[in-house]
Structure formats: structure tokens, C-alpha cells
Amino acid sequence: MSVPQHTLDQLAVLEAIVEHGSFAAAARALHRVPSAITYTVRGLEDAVGVPVFDRSGHRAVLTAAGQQVLAAGRRVLAEARSLDASARSLRDGWEPELRVVLDGLFPRQPAMEALRVLLDAGAPTRVHLEVAYQDGVHERFHATRAALMLNLELEVDHPLVGQALPELELVLLCAPEHGLAGREVGRDELLEHVELVVRDSSSKHAVSPRPSFTGTHHVVYLADFESKRAGLLAGAGFGWMPRHLVDGDLAAGRLVSVHRDEGSSWTYHPHLVTRADEPLGRAGRTWVAAFLEACRAVGGT
């Protein structure tokens, strides 16, 4: 592999000459003597093997080859400056990457508010917010070595640590014109109707889906809760929905509760999970603090 003969300093000097309009102005901007600028340009021309400036006139101007060298040099300098910024970020405690896996049942607002706070802090960290469902959350967390996981129940052991989050309520719903609406129903009657279910996204349930909560065999599996809500509004079946996604529909009468004799609501006790043996970096700590603050703002912990 060949080693470049030019240097970053030579490219930076070339850029400074063009930006400031002359060798003398570049020297002042770079706090160097004019002869040092001339010497550096000569070294660059020797390195690339072509004249970079035409000196035949009153003022040196870029040659056609010099214009190409400048364009390529600016790309090189941009990459080098990006590398310097990344190195400074690492020294400042920002991790290169932050992965968060959250169950799709969670409200998005606290996570997005935390993302905004992180970006406003100038974090150079690449952030991945991934949505999965049920066992798929744990699978993605471990497969990607994510730093954080928002899961519905505390199912962690060493070296994982869980922090309690606000409860999440699910309600059993259908459209007002559905056959289950407006009366008390038992489990046997539920089994006669189609249930809409958000599919567990783990690979182990890719072929054999997880059974529905009510146990009905008449199941339509959907990819997310927005699709499920659309199905409920269309009267395609009944199903459990997180209350924060359907409060407006319930208030407007677009959806109604299914009055099941075993109860029409269910509460999860979710947790924010981190790795005890891998302390969070600055980005992770900033995201967590902002996320918990957003959670308190929308309902308390």
C-alpha cells in the first residue's frame, strides 16, 4: 500500500491561501511567516508532481490541477477534522454509539424527548432507538449488545439492573358496532370472536406465534399497535390496547370497552434495564436522565 507524499498541513495551507486570497493573508491567518507558506506550497507541488499555482502573473492563481487538488484536499481535511472531533468526543466521555431497545407498548414521547435533550447537548454519539415486542425486546437487547432496554416486566438477573417506570394500563376494546360491545361477556363468548394481536417480534415466535392472552384461536396477528388500532376502529375484531394510544378514541366513542367478567383492564409494571457490568457513558447517562424526567412529567414514577 502506497503512502501519501503530501501532508494534511500542506492541504490546510492550500485551503487557507484560497480562502484568504493570497499567500500573505494565509500567513497572517495561520500565524506563520510568508516564506513558510511558500515553502509548504512547494512541498505540496513536489508531492503531487504538478504545479498547483500559476505564478506567471501579478498574483498566483490555482492551475486546473490545483483546483482538483484543492477539491480532493478539502474532502481529506473534512475527514481528518471529523476524526479529530470524534477523538475529542471520546476524551469528553461521549460514547461512539448508544443503542436503546423499547417495547412498542411504551409511549414514544418520553424516549423522543430524551433524544432531543441528547442532541441539544451536542452529543456526537450515533443513537439507535429500536422498537420490538414482548420477547423480541430481550432478543434485540442481547443480539445488538444494546446499552438500555425498556421492557414490560422485571425479568432480569445479574449483570442486568432494572429501574421501575410508570405503570402501563391495557384496556380490552372493540368498535361500538361490534358484537361484544355494550354488555357483559365471558371467556367462552370471547373465544367465538376474532382477536387482534400484535405479534411477538422474537425469532422463536416467527413460525409459531405466541398464543393470544384470552386464548382464542380466531387471531389476526399485526405488526404494531397503530395497525391494531386501525383494525379495531374498522370493527375487524377485539383486542387489548395501551390506554395512552386510545384515550381519544374512548372519549369520542370510536372505541368502547369490552366488559369481560374477568376484568377489562391489565396493568404492566415496566422497567428501564441497564448492564451492571458496562457503565453508561455520557450519552447514555444524559438520555436516561432526560427520559426519567419526561416520564415524571407525563405521569410520575
GUTIGU-666365 format. One line per field, with one value per residue (C-alpha): x, y, z; residue in one letter; residue number from 0. Coordinates in steps of 0.001 Angstrom, whole numbers, padded with zeros to 6 digits. Last residue first. Layout:
<pts>
x c(X,...)
y c(Y,...)
z c(Z,...)
code c(A,...)
pos c(NUM,...)
</pts>
This chain:
<pts>
x c(-042791,-044934,-047461,-046374,-043740,-042283,-041730,-040063,-037681,-036923,-036122,-033953,-031859,-031615,-030554,-027859,-026497,-026399,-024701,-022088,-021187,-023233,-021472,-020989,-021004,-024359,-025993,-029103,-032844,-035620,-038583,-042251,-045009,-047841,-051509,-054484,-058001,-061344,-061883,-062722,-066413,-065356,-066990,-065350,-064594,-065643,-063946,-064964,-066896,-065054,-063621,-062664,-060963,-059055,-057851,-056784,-052984,-052381,-054644,-052384,-054607,-056034,-058193,-061483,-062101,-062385,-064613,-062738,-061698,-060277,-058292,-056894,-055886,-054108,-052208,-051096,-050268,-047678,-047014,-050409,-051540,-055204,-056467,-059510,-057951,-058953,-056781,-057546,-053877,-053296,-050952,-047374,-046899,-045365,-043172,-041647,-042273,-038740,-037369,-038751,-041208,-044201,-047124,-049561,-052901,-056401,-058928,-061649,-064785,-066147,-063491,-064824,-068128,-066418,-064411,-067498,-069296,-071070,-072804,-072345,-069970,-069098,-070925,-069004,-070917,-069207,-065754,-063837,-061690,-059864,-057758,-054032,-052521,-048824,-047303,-044682,-041075,-039123,-035355,-033853,-030240,-028650,-025466,-027076,-030757,-033608,-037268,-038794,-041908,-042778,-039321,-037427,-033878,-030620,-026994,-027704,-025433,-027146,-028208,-028786,-031155,-032723,-033669,-034869,-037205,-038312,-039674,-042526,-042393,-039578,-038782,-035210,-033797,-030244,-028168,-024813,-022990,-021774,-023682,-024221,-026334,-029291,-028953,-029236,-032162,-033967,-033365,-034749,-037881,-038122,-037975,-040504,-042899,-042869,-045383,-044391,-046243,-043666,-041177,-038007,-034465,-031879,-028496,-025904,-022823,-019451,-019584,-019272,-016835,-015059,-011998,-014276,-015751,-012314,-011383,-014569,-013873,-010335,-011681,-014208,-011370,-009450,-012493,-013082,-009381,-009448,-012535,-010926,-007813,-009770,-011276,-007954,-006022,-008577,-008290,-004515,-004623,-006585,-003979,-004717,-003742,-000559,-000918,000944,001039,003301,002869,000371,-000332,-000649,002133,002167,004005,001625,004408,006638,003674,002854,006438,006470,003247,004852,007935,005763,003750,006949,008327,005219,005879,003325,000391,-002055,-004291,-001307,000396,-002853,-003106,000448,-000058,-003170,-006976,-007934,-009952,-007616,-004467,-006078,-007086,-003544,-002191,-004611,-003563,000111,-000635,-002529,000606,001535,003593,000744,001980,001453,000000)
y c(007307,010283,010738,012720,014960,012121,010110,013102,013412,009701,010030,013115,011410,008219,010045,012061,008962,007057,009912,010381,006728,004041,001547,-001925,-004581,-003502,-003537,-001365,-002022,000576,-001206,-001797,-002710,-003795,-003303,-005090,-003866,-005356,-007752,-011432,-010778,-009030,-005706,-004939,-001238,001088,002550,005477,006871,010213,009764,006164,007130,009954,007692,005112,005271,006156,003276,000603,-001653,-005147,-006623,-007010,-007733,-006253,-003380,-000838,001084,-002122,-002836,000706,000361,-002903,-001314,001505,-001091,-002859,-005797,-007482,-011030,-011882,-014466,-016752,-019426,-017554,-017934,-014550,-013517,-014733,-017647,-016704,-017172,-020396,-019538,-016208,-016881,-018060,-015184,-012606,-009990,-011109,-010270,-007518,-009262,-008678,-011146,-012588,-013682,-017007,-017264,-014090,-015843,-018591,-016066,-014263,-011174,-008267,-005947,-002854,-004035,-007673,-007872,-004903,-001715,000290,-000828,-003105,-002766,-004517,-001982,-002004,000123,000964,001651,004372,003098,000943,000705,-002633,-003834,-006516,-008451,-010310,-011037,-009503,-010214,-007025,-006680,-004585,-003906,-000714,-001750,000174,-000335,-002520,-005506,-005920,-009551,-009117,-006170,-007425,-010764,-009129,-006836,-009654,-011482,-008921,-006559,-004632,-000977,000182,003591,003716,006785,007604,009710,013197,014611,018339,018694,019605,016149,014447,016632,015807,012084,012268,013950,011186,008485,010309,010834,007309,005838,002248,-000742,-000982,-002421,-000418,-001168,001584,001566,004282,004610,006375,007011,010607,010891,014126,012185,010203,013426,014892,011799,012077,015747,014915,012202,014652,017100,014422,013540,017206,017662,014763,016153,019594,018064,016460,019821,021647,019057,019368,023161,022865,020675,023385,025865,027990,031623,033437,037218,039535,036862,033914,032294,029606,027624,023885,022855,019063,016143,015696,015674,018234,020580,020088,020796,023972,025026,024451,026522,029415,029350,029260,032221,034226,033940,031989,032919,030818,033783,036071,033529,032974,036728,036796,033799,035369,035328,034280,031187,030143,030571,028867,025816,025412,025749,023084,020744,021184,020623,017431,016108,015119,012039,009607,006095,003341,000000)
z c(038744,037719,034925,031930,033554,035593,032413,030752,033725,033506,029793,030320,032982,030917,027748,029535,031250,027970,026145,028883,029014,030692,032937,031422,034192,035642,032208,032041,032215,032385,033900,033198,035655,033364,034226,032704,032068,031129,034013,034354,033539,030349,029619,026260,026486,023681,020612,018389,021346,021281,024793,024027,020762,022453,025253,022673,022453,026120,027159,025733,023626,024170,021434,019619,015950,012445,013575,011448,014544,015992,012838,012769,016421,015622,012758,015071,017709,015590,013245,013310,014041,013391,015864,015975,018208,021363,024447,026008,026050,022496,021874,020820,017106,015761,012766,013813,017501,018287,016203,018622,017326,019423,017160,017999,018468,017055,018454,016251,018079,019358,022042,023623,024265,026228,028258,029497,028248,029973,027506,025350,022668,022014,018676,017273,016435,019200,017965,020297,023369,026219,028097,028789,031538,031721,035132,035470,035395,037849,037414,036411,036650,034492,035393,037103,036626,034702,034147,035515,033379,030344,028978,028206,027349,027502,026474,023465,022847,019455,019955,023702,023514,020283,021899,025102,023148,020838,023867,024007,021026,019362,018709,018159,019026,017620,018515,016927,019533,018584,021573,021212,024352,022133,020564,023947,025016,021758,022244,025784,024436,021863,024530,026723,023765,022347,024778,025512,024029,021253,023750,023764,022641,023142,021414,022031,019822,019826,023605,024749,027678,026752,025556,023275,021936,021351,019332,017318,016617,015474,013181,011741,011170,009294,007196,006330,005557,003099,001380,001235,-000265,-003092,-004060,-003606,-005629,-008426,-008389,-008387,-011477,-013261,-012008,-008986,-009162,-008084,-008387,-010749,-013409,-014193,-010776,-011808,-008623,-008013,-010347,-010762,-009108,-006154,-003541,-005258,-005585,-001909,-000868,-002939,-001191,002215,001279,000103,003342,005422,003425,004291,008055,010038,012243,010186,009353,008787,006521,004623,004000,002680,000375,-001050,-001156,002367,001397,-001432,000631,003644,001590,000281,003826,005061,002237,003116,006800,005990,004338,000793,-000040,000524,001490,-001066,000000)
code c(T,G,G,V,A,R,C,A,E,L,F,A,A,V,W,T,R,G,A,R,G,L,P,E,D,A,R,T,V,L,H,P,H,Y,T,W,S,S,G,E,D,R,H,V,S,V,L,R,G,A,A,L,D,G,D,V,L,H,R,P,M,W,G,F,G,A,G,A,L,L,G,A,R,K,S,E,F,D,A,L,Y,V,V,H,H,T,G,T,F,S,P,R,P,S,V,A,H,K,S,S,S,D,R,V,V,L,E,V,H,E,L,L,E,D,R,G,V,E,R,G,A,L,G,H,E,P,A,C,L,L,V,L,E,L,E,P,L,A,Q,G,V,L,P,H,D,V,E,L,E,L,N,L,M,L,A,A,R,T,A,H,F,R,E,H,V,G,D,Q,Y,A,V,E,L,H,V,R,T,P,A,G,A,D,L,L,V,R,L,A,E,M,A,P,Q,R,P,F,L,G,D,L,V,V,R,L,E,P,E,W,G,D,R,L,S,R,A,S,A,D,L,S,R,A,E,A,L,V,R,R,G,A,A,L,V,Q,Q,G,A,A,T,L,V,A,R,H,G,S,R,D,F,V,P,V,G,V,A,D,E,L,G,R,V,T,Y,T,I,A,S,P,V,R,H,L,A,R,A,A,A,A,F,S,G,H,E,V,I,A,E,L,V,A,L,Q,D,L,T,H,Q,P,V,S,M)
pos c(300,299,298,297,296,295,294,293,292,291,290,289,288,287,286,285,284,283,282,281,280,279,278,277,276,275,274,273,272,271,270,269,268,267,266,265,264,263,262,261,260,259,258,257,256,255,254,253,252,251,250,249,248,247,246,245,244,243,242,241,240,239,238,237,236,235,234,233,232,231,230,229,228,227,226,225,224,223,222,221,220,219,218,217,216,215,214,213,212,211,210,209,208,207,206,205,204,203,202,201,200,199,198,197,196,195,194,193,192,191,190,189,188,187,186,185,184,183,182,181,180,179,178,177,176,175,174,173,172,171,170,169,168,167,166,165,164,163,162,161,160,159,158,157,156,155,154,153,152,151,150,149,148,147,146,145,144,143,142,141,140,139,138,137,136,135,134,133,132,131,130,129,128,127,126,125,124,123,122,121,120,119,118,117,116,115,114,113,112,111,110,109,108,107,106,105,104,103,102,101,100,99,98,97,96,95,94,93,92,91,90,89,88,87,86,85,84,83,82,81,80,79,78,77,76,75,74,73,72,71,70,69,68,67,66,65,64,63,62,61,60,59,58,57,56,55,54,53,52,51,50,49,48,47,46,45,44,43,42,41,40,39,38,37,36,35,34,33,32,31,30,29,28,27,26,25,24,23,22,21,20,19,18,17,16,15,14,13,12,11,10,9,8,7,6,5,4,3,2,1,0)
</pts>
